[in-house]
Amino acid sequence: MQKVVVGMSGGVDSSVAAYLLKKQGYDVIGVTMQIWQDEDVCTISESGGCCGLSAVEDARRVASVLNIPHYVMNFRKEFKEAVIDYFVSEYVMARTPNPCIACNRFVKWEALLTRSLSIGADYIATGHYATIEKLKNGRFAVKKSVTAAKDQTYALYNLTQFQLEHTLMPVGAYTKDEIRAIAAELNLPVANKPDSQEICFVANNDYAQFIKEYLDDEENRKIIEEKRRQYLSEMDKAGYGFTPGNFVDTKGNILGQHKGLAHYTIGQRKGLNLALGRPVFVMELRPETNEVVIGDAGDVFTDRFYVNNLNFMAIEDLEDEMVVTAKIRYSHQGAKCTIKRTGKDEVLCIFEEPQRAVTPGQAAVFYDGDYVVGGGTILGKR
């Protein structure tokens, strides 16, 4: 009997994933990852997000109903280094990070898989709405789930071939309603538990306040400076994205004062406090000059951008130009795009039609039909 470690977050999806795998004949072990730091730094969600203390109790109760063993594994160090430090350093350099993608790649997979294999497991499994298939070319790829409304493939593009080969995703074959119905039929205590919506370690979705408090710690500040040493040399080192500066238009005219680059992201309209008599939007963040560039609605559209930190999945590498569907954020519907290599770790993406708010730091994920071709981190237009 093959052994699988299921990452149980205390939510309904991972709980039903454990049940489905047990039903399929696997020897199932439930594991909840302890990733919270402490109450002063990482908000411990009472509602039971994957970072919350209550996640442990919910997962333990589900494991009892399913009659499977349940353990808690400590991944605090990995989570801080791969997710929180990354999150803060990206904002410091005026980019918009995606911590869930980093958590998936380096904590939920790399760390959990390594530890699970070391204790004799054959696979790990999660409750993600996606499936994994081995293609005709011999490579493993993530495939969209049966429900577009819950599809989570965008956040999984960065997984390696080894990780995919040792991963099971049983929930991807079901809709959310079907998963909740299974949980209700089994009388699982989390059958009606709401989905977590915001970043688990940021209270009230207030990124700026979290970053300020995190950098109040001298050790944390040293880590961020080291991670972005070259970049920070071009910035106000004492500011960390919170030094006020100028709003400017595309011609460099000063329109007003901003609160600090960490408060803004590309495409933002609300919270600018600019009385210009018309709706205006953030076009660009310039850390070198501490400026926020403001434009009209049409100015936040572009038809091309560059991507690095590449990871290819359905193909081994990009050798020729390829027409794909590209998603530039989780909620983006995707648009037809041609990708072509421009460097060892860089591709140029050209949309057939301009897309809104292409944001440096976010992920661009490329699809061929329902399969993830690969993706990377958006650099911007240059």
C-alpha positions in Angstrom: 0.0 0.0 0.0 1.4 3.4 -1.0 1.8 6.0 1.7 0.6 9.6 1.2 1.1 12.6 3.5 -1.9 15.0 3.1 -1.2 18.6 4.0 -4.3 19.3 6.2 -4.9 23.0 6.7 -8.1 22.5 8.7 -10.2 23.5 5.7 -12.8 21.5 3.9 -10.8 20.9 0.7 -7.8 19.2 2.3 -10.1 17.3 4.6 -12.0 15.8 1.7 -8.7 15.2 -0.1 -7.6 13.0 2.7 -10.9 11.1 2.6 -10.8 10.6 -1.2 -7.3 9.2 -1.0 -8.1 6.8 1.8 -11.1 5.6 -0.3 -8.7 5.0 -3.2 -6.7 2.7 -1.0 -3.8 4.8 0.0 -2.2 4.7 3.5 -3.1 8.3 4.5 -1.3 10.4 7.1 -2.6 13.8 7.9 0.0 16.6 8.6 -0.7 20.2 9.6 2.2 22.5 9.0 3.1 24.8 11.8 4.2 28.0 10.0 3.0 30.8 12.3 5.8 32.8 13.9 4.5 34.5 17.1 1.5 36.6 18.0 3.4 39.9 17.5 4.5 39.1 14.0 2.2 36.5 12.5 -1.5 37.0 13.2 -3.0 33.8 14.5 -6.3 33.5 12.8 -9.2 32.6 15.0 -11.2 31.7 11.9 -8.9 28.9 11.0 -6.8 30.0 8.1 -3.9 27.8 7.1 -1.6 30.0 9.3 -3.9 29.7 12.3 -3.6 27.8 15.5 -7.2 26.6 15.1 -6.2 24.9 11.9 -4.5 22.2 14.0 -7.5 21.4 16.1 -9.8 21.4 13.0 -7.5 19.0 11.2 -7.1 16.8 14.2 -10.9 16.5 14.6 -11.2 15.6 10.9 -8.4 13.0 11.1 -10.3 11.4 14.1 -13.5 11.1 12.0 -11.5 9.6 9.1 -9.6 7.3 11.4 -6.2 8.4 10.1 -3.1 9.5 12.1 -2.4 13.2 12.4 0.8 15.1 13.2 2.0 18.7 13.4 5.3 19.5 11.6 7.2 22.7 12.4 8.1 24.7 9.3 8.4 28.1 10.9 12.0 28.7 9.7 11.1 27.8 6.1 8.0 29.9 6.1 9.8 33.0 7.5 12.7 32.7 5.0 10.8 31.7 1.9 7.6 33.7 2.4 7.7 36.5 4.9 11.2 37.7 4.1 10.4 37.5 0.4 7.1 39.3 0.9 8.7 42.2 2.8 11.8 42.6 0.5 9.6 42.7 -2.6 7.6 45.6 -1.2 10.8 47.3 -0.2 11.9 47.3 -3.8 8.5 48.6 -5.0 7.2 45.3 -6.4 4.0 43.5 -5.6 4.7 39.9 -4.4 2.6 36.8 -4.4 3.3 35.0 -1.1 1.0 32.1 -1.8 3.1 31.1 -4.8 6.3 31.2 -2.8 4.6 29.3 0.0 3.5 26.6 -2.4 6.8 26.2 -4.0 9.2 26.3 -1.0 7.1 25.3 2.0 4.0 23.3 1.0 6.1 21.3 -1.5 9.8 21.5 -1.1 9.9 21.4 2.7 6.9 19.1 3.2 7.8 16.7 0.4 11.4 16.4 1.5 10.3 15.6 5.1 7.5 13.3 4.0 9.8 11.2 1.7 12.3 10.9 4.6 9.7 9.2 6.7 8.8 6.7 4.0 5.9 8.4 2.1 5.5 7.9 -1.6 3.5 11.1 -2.2 2.2 14.3 -0.6 -1.3 15.6 -1.4 -3.1 18.8 -1.1 -6.7 20.2 -1.5 -5.9 22.4 -4.4 -8.4 22.7 -7.3 -6.1 21.3 -10.0 -4.9 18.0 -11.3 -1.6 16.5 -12.4 -1.0 14.6 -15.6 1.9 12.9 -17.3 2.0 14.2 -20.9 3.1 12.3 -24.0 6.5 14.0 -23.9 7.1 12.4 -20.5 6.8 15.6 -18.5 4.4 16.2 -15.7 2.1 19.2 -15.9 -0.7 20.8 -13.8 -4.1 20.8 -15.5 -7.0 23.1 -14.8 -9.6 21.8 -12.4 -13.2 21.0 -13.6 -14.4 24.2 -12.0 -13.1 27.4 -13.5 -14.5 29.4 -10.5 -12.1 27.6 -8.1 -9.2 26.7 -10.4 -5.9 27.2 -8.6 -3.4 26.3 -11.3 -2.1 29.9 -11.4 -0.5 29.5 -8.0 1.1 26.1 -8.9 3.1 27.0 -12.0 6.4 27.0 -10.1 6.5 23.4 -9.0 9.3 21.2 -10.3 9.0 17.9 -12.2 10.2 15.9 -9.1 7.5 17.6 -7.0 4.8 17.0 -9.5 5.8 13.3 -9.8 5.3 12.9 -6.1 2.1 14.9 -5.7 -1.6 13.9 -5.7 -4.4 16.4 -6.1 -7.7 14.5 -5.9 -9.9 17.6 -5.3 -9.3 18.9 -8.9 -11.9 16.5 -10.3 -14.7 18.0 -8.2 -16.6 21.3 -7.9 -16.6 23.2 -4.6 -20.3 22.3 -4.1 -19.5 18.6 -4.6 -16.6 18.8 -2.1 -18.8 20.4 0.6 -21.5 17.8 -0.1 -19.0 15.0 0.5 -17.9 16.6 3.7 -21.5 17.0 4.9 -22.3 13.4 4.1 -19.3 12.3 6.2 -20.3 14.7 9.0 -16.9 16.3 8.9 -16.8 19.2 11.4 -15.4 21.6 8.7 -18.1 20.9 6.1 -19.4 24.5 6.3 -16.2 26.2 7.2 -15.7 29.4 5.1 -12.7 29.6 2.7 -9.8 31.8 3.9 -9.5 34.9 1.7 -6.6 37.0 2.7 -2.9 36.5 3.3 -2.7 34.4 6.5 0.0 36.4 8.2 -1.2 39.9 7.5 -3.9 41.3 9.9 -6.8 43.0 8.2 -5.0 42.9 4.9 -2.9 45.9 6.0 0.3 45.1 4.2 2.0 48.4 5.0 1.4 48.1 8.7 2.7 44.6 8.7 5.9 45.6 6.9 6.5 48.5 9.2 6.2 46.3 12.3 8.3 43.6 10.8 11.1 46.0 10.0 11.0 47.4 13.6 12.9 44.3 14.5 16.6 44.9 13.9 17.4 41.3 12.9 14.6 41.4 10.3 15.8 44.7 9.0 19.4 43.3 8.5 18.0 40.3 6.6 16.0 42.5 4.2 18.9 44.8 3.6 21.1 41.9 2.8 18.5 40.4 0.4 18.2 43.7 -1.4 21.6 45.3 -0.7 22.3 46.4 -4.3 18.8 47.6 -4.9 18.6 49.5 -1.6 21.8 51.4 -2.4 19.7 53.3 -4.9 17.0 54.1 -2.3 16.5 55.9 1.0 17.7 53.0 3.2 15.9 54.4 6.2 12.6 54.6 4.3 12.0 51.0 3.2 9.2 52.2 0.9 7.6 54.5 3.5 9.3 57.8 2.7 6.9 60.3 1.2 7.6 61.5 -2.3 6.0 63.0 -5.4 3.1 61.9 -7.5 4.1 62.8 -11.1 2.4 62.5 -14.5 4.1 60.9 -17.5 5.9 64.2 -18.3 7.3 64.6 -14.8 5.0 67.3 -13.6 4.4 67.1 -9.8 0.7 66.3 -9.0 1.0 65.9 -5.2 2.6 63.9 -2.5 2.4 60.2 -1.8 2.8 58.3 1.5 5.5 56.0 0.4 5.8 53.4 -2.4 4.8 50.5 -0.2 1.2 51.8 -0.1 0.7 51.6 -3.9 0.4 49.0 -6.7 0.0 49.2 -10.5 -3.6 50.0 -11.6 -4.6 51.4 -8.1 -7.3 54.1 -8.1 -8.5 54.3 -4.6 -6.6 56.0 -1.8 -4.6 58.3 -4.0 -6.2 61.5 -2.6 -5.6 63.4 -5.8 -8.2 66.0 -6.8 -7.6 66.2 -10.5 -11.2 66.3 -11.7 -11.0 62.9 -13.3 -10.3 59.3 -12.3 -6.5 58.6 -12.3 -4.5 55.4 -11.7 -1.0 54.3 -10.7 1.0 53.6 -13.8 4.4 53.0 -12.4 6.5 53.0 -9.2 10.0 54.5 -9.4 12.1 53.5 -6.4 15.2 55.3 -7.8 13.4 58.7 -7.6 10.7 57.7 -5.0 8.0 58.7 -7.5 4.6 57.3 -8.2 3.6 57.9 -11.8 -0.1 58.7 -12.4 -2.1 58.3 -15.6 -5.5 58.0 -17.0 -7.4 54.7 -17.4 -5.9 53.9 -20.8 -2.4 54.5 -19.6 -2.4 51.4 -17.4 -2.8 49.1 -20.4 0.1 47.5 -22.2 0.6 44.8 -24.8 4.1 43.6 -23.8 6.3 42.9 -20.8 9.3 40.8 -19.7 9.3 37.9 -17.3 12.2 36.2 -15.5 12.7 33.5 -12.7 11.3 31.1 -15.3 9.9 27.6 -14.6 8.8 25.5 -17.5 6.4 22.6 -16.8 4.7 21.1 -19.9 7.8 21.7 -22.0 11.4 21.3 -21.0 12.4 24.8 -22.3 11.2 27.5 -24.7 13.3 27.2 -27.9 11.0 28.9 -30.4 8.2 31.5 -30.2 5.1 30.0 -28.7 1.5 31.2 -28.7 -0.1 30.7 -25.3 -2.8 32.0 -23.0 -1.2 34.1 -20.3 -2.6 35.0 -16.9 -1.0 38.0 -15.2 -2.8 37.7 -11.8 -5.0 35.1 -10.1 -8.2 36.9 -11.1 -7.2 37.5 -14.7 -9.2 35.6 -17.2 -6.1 35.1 -19.4 -5.4 36.5 -22.9 -3.7 35.2 -26.1 0.0 36.0 -26.0 3.2 35.2 -27.9 6.2 34.4 -25.8 9.8 34.3 -27.0 13.1 34.0 -25.2 15.2 37.2 -24.9 17.8 35.9 -22.4 19.0 32.9 -20.4 16.3 33.5 -17.8 14.0 35.9 -19.6 11.1 35.9 -22.0 9.2 38.7 -23.8 5.4 38.4 -23.7 3.4 40.1 -26.4 -0.4 40.2 -26.0 -2.6 40.3 -29.1 -4.7 42.9 -27.2 -3.4 45.3 -24.5 -4.0 44.1 -20.9 -4.6 46.2 -17.8 -2.2 46.6 -14.9 0.7 44.3 -15.7 2.4 44.4 -12.3 6.1 43.8 -11.6 6.5 41.1 -8.9 3.4 39.2 -9.8 3.4 35.9 -11.7 2.7 35.5 -15.4 1.5 32.0 -16.0 1.4 30.5 -19.5 -1.2 27.9 -20.6 -1.6 25.6 -23.6 -5.3 24.8 -23.4 -5.9 23.5 -19.9 -2.2 22.7 -19.2 0.3 24.9 -17.5 3.3 25.5 -19.9 5.2 27.4 -17.3 5.6 30.9 -16.0 7.8 33.4 -14.2 7.9 36.8 -12.4 6.8 39.9 -14.2 9.7 42.4 -14.6 7.7 45.1 -16.4 7.8 46.9 -19.7 11.3 48.3 -19.3 
